Amino acid sequence: MSRITDGFALHVGRFARGREPENPKAERGGMPPHFSCVFQMVGGVQYAHLSGELDVAHRGELIRLLTSATGSTLIADLSDLTFLDAAGLSALLSAKRQIEGAGGRFEVRGARGSVRYLFEMTDLELLLDD
């Protein structure tokens, strides 16, 4: 399910009962985990606020969204991201390469917990701008 709110957003797989299920995929009939990306322009800087679970199910769409954002600087705020796998990390790296290759600036901020740990375990914590 996708919809646009507060500028531009991608929403996938909402939880019907407002709680984290024990087996999320089974309770949602095989739907991918909840993930959203909401864009907001502040003082000429484009922010992409990511929340939920960023995994392989959202990789291609996230790259498309991030690389089509307007402005010369894009900041990806991961502070509300609860899960990140290798495919999600790859999406962020791919977007960074494309944006910076086109002369823009891409920053990643707010990674914490298991999301930050993935950056550290893959020796990519230098990509974090906070």
HUBEL-V36707 format. One record per helix or strand of 2 or more residues. SS is the DSSP state (2 for helix, 1 for strand). FROM is the first residue (numbers start at 1). TO is the last residue. If there is no record, write none. Layout:
BEGIN
((SS:FROM:TO) (SS:FROM:TO))
END
This chain:
BEGIN
((1:8:12) (2:24:27) (1:35:42) (1:45:54) (2:56:67) (1:73:84) (2:86:101) (1:105:109) (2:113:121) (2:125:127))
END
